[in-house]
Amino acid sequence: MLITPFIVGGFGFDGMLLIYGIIALVSSILFIIFAKNRPPSPPSEKIISEKVFMVQGMKSLVTNKYFVILLVLYFIGLGIFNTITTYIEGIVLPRGFDSTYAGILGGIMLLGGIIGCIIMPALSDKYRVRKPLLLISILMATLSLLLISFLSDPVLLLLLGFLFGFGLMSASPIGLEYAIEITRPVPEATSNGLLMMIGQIGGILFILGLEDLRLPSGDYFPALILQTILLGIVTVLVFLLKED
């Protein structure tokens, strides 16, 4: 998102697609060559001797009220992040910015998310807590999106975009680990896969459903406020989770 406007400016839209296609192909080949099916260090010290079958595991998941809350969190949280990053250009253009600034703002959001995904899960593991870190992350994202809805200062928008990405994306790995802990012995591929799938479904529905929720000027202000309210609901739902 950060460099795409510059690539399009220099090589055109088709050139941009070709460059990204080559990068994706090379990355895939390198993964196939160097990735190991069984790494020397296991991902966890806990050894689960009993795994459940997928059908039984799915039944266990949908009857676990804390996992159902997580499903709602991912549906709304990932859905909103995908929507904001998809409509980032439409959000900033009515405020007097160009597509280059939109790409920079979107890149800053992703950068904040990457940094948040490093820092917050590390703190969660160090202090052996999930719920408080989830709450802090989502609350940070909620307040940032609320301010983004009203402000037009270019520097403040970049700062708030960083905090929005930091908060919303850092909640994801914490939630995935929490899901594994509260649904054991259901395989993590089942619980995590379901959460990520519901988050992508949320993204599709929000992107399609909020496309026309704009002011006559084209500003996405009503859509931003609605998404802020939804994140506020998510913040309340986090209080209902039980610390494992």
MIKOL-26798 format. One record per residue (C-alpha): residue number from 0; residue in three letters; x, y, z. Coordinates in pm, whole numbers, always signed. Layout:
vexlo / balo / X / Y / Z
NUM / Ala / X / Y / Z
...
***
This chain:
vexlo / balo / X / Y / Z
0 / Met / +0 / +0 / +0
1 / Leu / +288 / +233 / +73
2 / Ile / +477 / +194 / -253
3 / Thr / +195 / +106 / -495
4 / Pro / +111 / +469 / -591
5 / Phe / +477 / +530 / -675
6 / Ile / +503 / +208 / -880
7 / Val / +188 / +294 / -1074
8 / Gly / +326 / +643 / -1138
9 / Gly / +648 / +501 / -1278
10 / Phe / +540 / +181 / -1453
11 / Gly / +164 / +207 / -1497
12 / Phe / -106 / -18 / -1357
13 / Asp / -9 / -321 / -1567
14 / Gly / +356 / -276 / -1469
15 / Met / +259 / -268 / -1102
16 / Leu / +68 / -597 / -1137
17 / Leu / +361 / -756 / -1318
18 / Ile / +610 / -648 / -1049
19 / Tyr / +393 / -782 / -768
20 / Gly / +332 / -1103 / -961
21 / Ile / +705 / -1162 / -999
22 / Ile / +765 / -1089 / -629
23 / Ala / +488 / -1333 / -530
24 / Leu / +626 / -1603 / -760
25 / Val / +982 / -1566 / -632
26 / Ser / +861 / -1568 / -271
27 / Ser / +663 / -1888 / -330
28 / Ile / +962 / -2061 / -487
29 / Leu / +1189 / -1958 / -198
30 / Phe / +934 / -2089 / +52
31 / Ile / +909 / -2424 / -124
32 / Ile / +1288 / -2456 / -128
33 / Phe / +1374 / -2347 / +226
34 / Ala / +1068 / -2407 / +447
35 / Lys / +1087 / -2722 / +659
36 / Asn / +785 / -2938 / +726
37 / Arg / +917 / -3028 / +1071
38 / Pro / +1123 / -2743 / +1218
39 / Pro / +1390 / -2831 / +1475
40 / Ser / +1207 / -2633 / +1748
41 / Pro / +842 / -2724 / +1814
42 / Pro / +595 / -2433 / +1826
43 / Ser / +494 / -2516 / +2183
44 / Glu / +623 / -2706 / +2483
45 / Lys / +274 / -2844 / +2542
46 / Ile / +216 / -3180 / +2381
47 / Ile / -146 / -3260 / +2314
48 / Ser / -176 / -3635 / +2295
49 / Glu / -541 / -3636 / +2196
50 / Lys / -681 / -3452 / +1898
51 / Val / -1047 / -3443 / +1803
52 / Phe / -1190 / -3490 / +1456
53 / Met / -1301 / -3182 / +1264
54 / Val / -1677 / -3237 / +1292
55 / Gln / -1655 / -3299 / +1665
56 / Gly / -1417 / -3005 / +1696
57 / Met / -1654 / -2768 / +1514
58 / Lys / -1938 / -2874 / +1743
59 / Ser / -1717 / -2806 / +2043
60 / Leu / -1626 / -2462 / +1909
61 / Val / -1977 / -2335 / +1840
62 / Thr / -2094 / -2446 / +2186
63 / Asn / -1808 / -2263 / +2361
64 / Lys / -1950 / -1922 / +2452
65 / Tyr / -1606 / -1760 / +2479
66 / Phe / -1513 / -1881 / +2133
67 / Val / -1844 / -1750 / +1998
68 / Ile / -1750 / -1409 / +2142
69 / Leu / -1417 / -1439 / +1961
70 / Leu / -1602 / -1511 / +1638
71 / Val / -1793 / -1185 / +1676
72 / Leu / -1468 / -1003 / +1757
73 / Tyr / -1295 / -1130 / +1445
74 / Phe / -1600 / -1078 / +1224
75 / Ile / -1616 / -712 / +1323
76 / Gly / -1247 / -641 / +1388
77 / Leu / -1091 / -794 / +1076
78 / Gly / -1391 / -685 / +873
79 / Ile / -1338 / -323 / +972
80 / Phe / -963 / -333 / +913
81 / Asn / -1015 / -476 / +564
82 / Thr / -1281 / -215 / +492
83 / Ile / -1069 / +80 / +607
84 / Thr / -764 / -29 / +410
85 / Thr / -980 / -97 / +102
86 / Tyr / -1155 / +242 / +111
87 / Ile / -856 / +440 / +237
88 / Glu / -835 / +645 / -83
89 / Gly / -1206 / +725 / -75
90 / Ile / -1173 / +826 / +289
91 / Val / -896 / +1082 / +238
92 / Leu / -971 / +1220 / -111
93 / Pro / -1276 / +1426 / +3
94 / Arg / -1051 / +1579 / +271
95 / Gly / -813 / +1723 / +14
96 / Phe / -548 / +1449 / -8
97 / Asp / -430 / +1256 / -314
98 / Ser / -383 / +885 / -384
99 / Thr / -15 / +902 / -285
100 / Tyr / -108 / +1020 / +64
101 / Ala / -376 / +748 / +79
102 / Gly / -111 / +486 / +3
103 / Ile / +120 / +628 / +268
104 / Leu / -161 / +631 / +527
105 / Gly / -257 / +272 / +440
106 / Gly / +108 / +168 / +463
107 / Ile / +140 / +337 / +802
108 / Met / -164 / +142 / +924
109 / Leu / -5 / -184 / +814
110 / Leu / +330 / -83 / +966
111 / Gly / +156 / -12 / +1295
112 / Gly / -12 / -351 / +1272
113 / Ile / +319 / -529 / +1212
114 / Ile / +483 / -357 / +1509
115 / Gly / +177 / -423 / +1725
116 / Cys / +184 / -792 / +1631
117 / Ile / +542 / -806 / +1761
118 / Ile / +501 / -607 / +2083
119 / Met / +158 / -695 / +2223
120 / Pro / +175 / -1078 / +2192
121 / Ala / +524 / -1066 / +2349
122 / Leu / +382 / -871 / +2644
123 / Ser / +89 / -1112 / +2661
124 / Asp / +323 / -1411 / +2686
125 / Lys / +557 / -1239 / +2932
126 / Tyr / +284 / -1142 / +3179
127 / Arg / +68 / -1450 / +3106
128 / Val / -250 / -1252 / +3032
129 / Arg / -470 / -1229 / +2725
130 / Lys / -785 / -1038 / +2816
131 / Pro / -625 / -708 / +2935
132 / Leu / -403 / -688 / +2625
133 / Leu / -699 / -760 / +2399
134 / Leu / -891 / -483 / +2571
135 / Ile / -608 / -231 / +2539
136 / Ser / -556 / -313 / +2170
137 / Ile / -920 / -286 / +2068
138 / Leu / -978 / +25 / +2279
139 / Met / -678 / +189 / +2109
140 / Ala / -821 / +105 / +1768
141 / Thr / -1168 / +232 / +1864
142 / Leu / -1047 / +570 / +1988
143 / Ser / -813 / +611 / +1689
144 / Leu / -1091 / +540 / +1438
145 / Leu / -1321 / +784 / +1618
146 / Leu / -1064 / +1062 / +1581
147 / Ile / -988 / +966 / +1220
148 / Ser / -1358 / +1017 / +1146
149 / Phe / -1337 / +1386 / +1239
150 / Leu / -981 / +1506 / +1175
151 / Ser / -815 / +1621 / +853
152 / Asp / -467 / +1718 / +972
153 / Pro / -218 / +1514 / +763
154 / Val / +28 / +1451 / +1048
155 / Leu / -241 / +1357 / +1300
156 / Leu / -405 / +1123 / +1049
157 / Leu / -76 / +939 / +1000
158 / Leu / -28 / +910 / +1377
159 / Leu / -384 / +790 / +1430
160 / Gly / -353 / +550 / +1137
161 / Phe / -46 / +397 / +1301
162 / Leu / -230 / +358 / +1633
163 / Phe / -538 / +217 / +1458
164 / Gly / -332 / -50 / +1283
165 / Phe / -126 / -115 / +1596
166 / Gly / -435 / -171 / +1807
167 / Leu / -659 / -368 / +1575
168 / Met / -398 / -597 / +1420
169 / Ser / -213 / -669 / +1746
170 / Ala / -537 / -807 / +1890
171 / Ser / -543 / -1080 / +1624
172 / Pro / -247 / -1301 / +1734
173 / Ile / -348 / -1263 / +2099
174 / Gly / -699 / -1376 / +2012
175 / Leu / -570 / -1671 / +1810
176 / Glu / -358 / -1795 / +2100
177 / Tyr / -646 / -1739 / +2343
178 / Ala / -870 / -1946 / +2114
179 / Ile / -625 / -2235 / +2121
180 / Glu / -613 / -2226 / +2501
181 / Ile / -989 / -2219 / +2559
182 / Thr / -1076 / -2483 / +2297
183 / Arg / -810 / -2748 / +2367
184 / Pro / -795 / -3030 / +2248
185 / Val / -955 / -2897 / +1928
186 / Pro / -670 / -2859 / +1674
187 / Glu / -550 / -2503 / +1639
188 / Ala / -590 / -2529 / +1262
189 / Thr / -965 / -2567 / +1315
190 / Ser / -1015 / -2289 / +1570
191 / Asn / -774 / -2040 / +1409
192 / Gly / -893 / -2124 / +1058
193 / Leu / -1254 / -2057 / +1155
194 / Leu / -1164 / -1723 / +1314
195 / Met / -968 / -1605 / +1012
196 / Met / -1244 / -1721 / +777
197 / Ile / -1515 / -1534 / +967
198 / Gly / -1295 / -1224 / +969
199 / Gln / -1259 / -1235 / +590
200 / Ile / -1635 / -1285 / +553
201 / Gly / -1684 / -978 / +770
202 / Gly / -1449 / -784 / +545
203 / Ile / -1644 / -880 / +232
204 / Leu / -1980 / -789 / +387
205 / Phe / -1857 / -458 / +527
206 / Ile / -1684 / -359 / +203
207 / Leu / -2000 / -427 / +4
208 / Gly / -2246 / -298 / +263
209 / Leu / -2073 / +30 / +347
210 / Glu / -1975 / +132 / -7
211 / Asp / -2263 / +379 / -43
212 / Leu / -2277 / +493 / +320
213 / Arg / -2129 / +835 / +241
214 / Leu / -2214 / +1202 / +260
215 / Pro / -2315 / +1386 / -61
216 / Ser / -1955 / +1512 / -79
217 / Gly / -1833 / +1152 / -97
218 / Asp / -1691 / +1154 / +256
219 / Tyr / -1716 / +816 / +432
220 / Phe / -1794 / +986 / +765
221 / Pro / -2120 / +790 / +831
222 / Ala / -1945 / +459 / +755
223 / Leu / -1655 / +551 / +984
224 / Ile / -1890 / +639 / +1270
225 / Leu / -2084 / +314 / +1227
226 / Gln / -1760 / +114 / +1234
227 / Thr / -1647 / +304 / +1544
228 / Ile / -1972 / +207 / +1716
229 / Leu / -1918 / -157 / +1616
230 / Leu / -1566 / -148 / +1763
231 / Gly / -1718 / -2 / +2079
232 / Ile / -1947 / -306 / +2096
233 / Val / -1642 / -531 / +2050
234 / Thr / -1471 / -352 / +2339
235 / Val / -1768 / -432 / +2563
236 / Leu / -1767 / -797 / +2451
237 / Val / -1402 / -834 / +2554
238 / Phe / -1510 / -777 / +2915
239 / Leu / -1719 / -1096 / +2889
240 / Leu / -1416 / -1312 / +2812
241 / Lys / -1264 / -1527 / +3085
242 / Glu / -890 / -1518 / +3141
243 / Asp / -756 / -1869 / +3077
***
